[in-house]
Amino acid sequence: MSDEPVALITGAYRGLGFETCRQLAMRGYAVLLTARHDQQGNEAAQTLADEGLDIRYYALDVTDEISMQRLAGHIRQAYGRLDVLVNNAGVFPDSAPGENGSSAFDARLENVRRGLETNTLGPLRLCQRNGPRILDSRLSVFCPHILRPDHAATGHTSLPS
Ligand SMILES: NC(=O)c1ccc[n+]([C@@H]2O[C@H](COP(=O)([O-])OP(=O)(O)OC[C@H]3O[C@@H](n4cnc5c(N)ncnc54)[C@H](OP(=O)(O)O)[C@@H]3O)[C@@H](O)[C@H]2O)c1
């Protein structure tokens, strides 16, 4: 069981996820930086570890059930708790406005499916898998996508312990 609060950030080797890892670690969290490619994830975690922060990399593709299972097992064994889950990983597979596929009438179903898998079902599955651990602590879940699939909203849920 970790003494520090533990935070998990998905899709975190760059962009907002990467900076979120840094900010949470600076505030005393043990941070699990996850990404779907080992090289990028390891390099990003190393960059932050070199700044003296408590950051570890773990592989996670939010569309891959086995990858999620492995991560949940790792959290259970290595930390025994999860305090913050930031569902940051996301894709924007739609065509630009005015291009083919940008309207509901000609949207490509494979793009819709990929968006739903990554932006909606991924965060939901992660919450379900890690629920017992986050419900034991002061839960914070951030989901850029789960409330509205149009990429415009940020959902934040906090449950008291
Ligand atoms: N920046 C904004 O203004 C804005 C506004 C609204 C919402 N958002 C949302 O906020 C989040 C962060 O934004 P950002 O600008 O930092 O985006 P970003 O740079 O595109 O980062 C998205 C991350 O998600 C990862 N990812 C995609 N599919 C994945 C999967 N199946 N499994 C694991 N990781 C996956 C990407 O990794 P790969 O390189 O491997 O694909 C990337 O690391 C995104 O979800 C974005 O849609 C951003």
The ligand as an SDF file (V2000), in Angstrom:
LIG
                    3D

 48 52  0  0  0  0  0  0  0  0999 V2000
   -6.2220   20.6160  -26.4150 N   0  0  0  0  0  0  0  0  0  0  0  0
   -7.4910   21.0390  -26.3720 C   0  0  0  0  0  0  0  0  0  0  0  0
   -7.8310   22.2090  -26.6290 O   0  0  0  0  0  0  0  0  0  0  0  0
   -8.5980   20.0760  -25.9930 C   0  0  0  0  0  0  0  0  0  0  0  0
   -9.9320   20.5200  -25.9160 C   0  0  0  0  0  0  0  0  0  0  0  0
  -10.9420   19.6180  -25.5310 C   0  0  0  0  0  0  0  0  0  0  0  0
  -10.6140   18.3040  -25.2170 C   0  0  0  0  0  0  0  0  0  0  0  0
   -9.3080   17.9100  -25.3150 N   0  0  0  0  0  0  0  0  0  0  0  0
   -9.0260   16.5230  -24.9820 C   0  0  0  0  0  0  0  0  0  0  0  0
   -8.0970   16.5190  -23.8960 O   0  0  0  0  0  0  0  0  0  0  0  0
   -7.1900   15.4270  -24.0530 C   0  0  0  0  0  0  0  0  0  0  0  0
   -5.7620   15.9260  -24.1290 C   0  0  0  0  0  0  0  0  0  0  0  0
   -5.6320   16.8830  -25.1670 O   0  0  0  0  0  0  0  0  0  0  0  0
   -4.2450   17.1120  -25.9090 P   0  0  0  0  0  0  0  0  0  0  0  0
   -4.4000   18.3590  -26.7040 O   0  0  0  0  0  0  0  0  0  0  0  0
   -3.1150   16.9760  -24.9350 O   0  0  0  0  0  0  0  0  0  0  0  0
   -4.2990   15.8580  -26.9260 O   0  0  0  0  0  0  0  0  0  0  0  0
   -3.1240   14.9800  -27.6110 P   0  0  0  0  0  0  0  0  0  0  0  0
   -1.8130   15.6750  -27.5750 O   0  0  0  0  0  0  0  0  0  0  0  0
   -3.6720   14.5360  -28.9280 O   0  0  0  0  0  0  0  0  0  0  0  0
   -3.0410   13.7350  -26.6330 O   0  0  0  0  0  0  0  0  0  0  0  0
   -3.9630   12.6860  -26.7020 C   0  0  0  0  0  0  0  0  0  0  0  0
   -3.2480   11.4830  -26.1580 C   0  0  0  0  0  0  0  0  0  0  0  0
   -4.1660   10.3850  -26.1880 O   0  0  0  0  0  0  0  0  0  0  0  0
   -3.4230    9.2570  -26.6020 C   0  0  0  0  0  0  0  0  0  0  0  0
   -4.2730    8.1730  -27.0910 N   0  0  0  0  0  0  0  0  0  0  0  0
   -5.0990    8.1530  -28.1600 C   0  0  0  0  0  0  0  0  0  0  0  0
   -5.6820    6.9560  -28.2770 N   0  0  0  0  0  0  0  0  0  0  0  0
   -5.2240    6.2110  -27.2370 C   0  0  0  0  0  0  0  0  0  0  0  0
   -5.4650    4.8840  -26.8040 C   0  0  0  0  0  0  0  0  0  0  0  0
   -6.2920    4.0450  -27.4650 N   0  0  0  0  0  0  0  0  0  0  0  0
   -4.8300    4.4360  -25.6870 N   0  0  0  0  0  0  0  0  0  0  0  0
   -4.0010    5.2530  -25.0020 C   0  0  0  0  0  0  0  0  0  0  0  0
   -3.7070    6.5020  -25.3770 N   0  0  0  0  0  0  0  0  0  0  0  0
   -4.3310    6.9780  -26.4800 C   0  0  0  0  0  0  0  0  0  0  0  0
   -2.4910    9.8040  -27.6640 C   0  0  0  0  0  0  0  0  0  0  0  0
   -1.4290    8.8890  -27.8960 O   0  0  0  0  0  0  0  0  0  0  0  0
   -0.9940    8.4110  -29.4050 P   0  0  0  0  0  0  0  0  0  0  0  0
    0.0380    9.4020  -29.8590 O   0  0  0  0  0  0  0  0  0  0  0  0
   -0.4450    7.0430  -29.1450 O   0  0  0  0  0  0  0  0  0  0  0  0
   -2.2430    8.4270  -30.2570 O   0  0  0  0  0  0  0  0  0  0  0  0
   -2.0230   11.0730  -26.9730 C   0  0  0  0  0  0  0  0  0  0  0  0
   -0.9670   10.8140  -26.0980 O   0  0  0  0  0  0  0  0  0  0  0  0
   -7.5920   14.7110  -25.3400 C   0  0  0  0  0  0  0  0  0  0  0  0
   -8.4850   13.6540  -24.9960 O   0  0  0  0  0  0  0  0  0  0  0  0
   -8.3220   15.7930  -26.1280 C   0  0  0  0  0  0  0  0  0  0  0  0
   -9.2290   15.2660  -27.0670 O   0  0  0  0  0  0  0  0  0  0  0  0
   -8.3090   18.7490  -25.6780 C   0  0  0  0  0  0  0  0  0  0  0  0
  1  2  1  0
  2  3  2  0
  2  4  1  0
  4  5  1  0
  4 48  2  0
  5  6  2  0
  6  7  1  0
  7  8  2  0
  8  9  1  0
  8 48  1  0
  9 10  1  0
  9 46  1  0
 10 11  1  0
 11 12  1  0
 11 44  1  0
 12 13  1  0
 13 14  1  0
 14 15  2  0
 14 16  1  0
 14 17  1  0
 17 18  1  0
 18 19  2  0
 18 20  1  0
 18 21  1  0
 21 22  1  0
 22 23  1  0
 23 24  1  0
 23 42  1  0
 24 25  1  0
 25 26  1  0
 25 36  1  0
 26 27  1  0
 26 35  1  0
 27 28  2  0
 28 29  1  0
 29 30  1  0
 29 35  2  0
 30 31  1  0
 30 32  2  0
 32 33  1  0
 33 34  2  0
 34 35  1  0
 36 37  1  0
 36 42  1  0
 37 38  1  0
 38 39  2  0
 38 40  1  0
 38 41  1  0
 42 43  1  0
 44 45  1  0
 44 46  1  0
 46 47  1  0
M  CHG  2   8   1  16  -1
M  END
$$$$
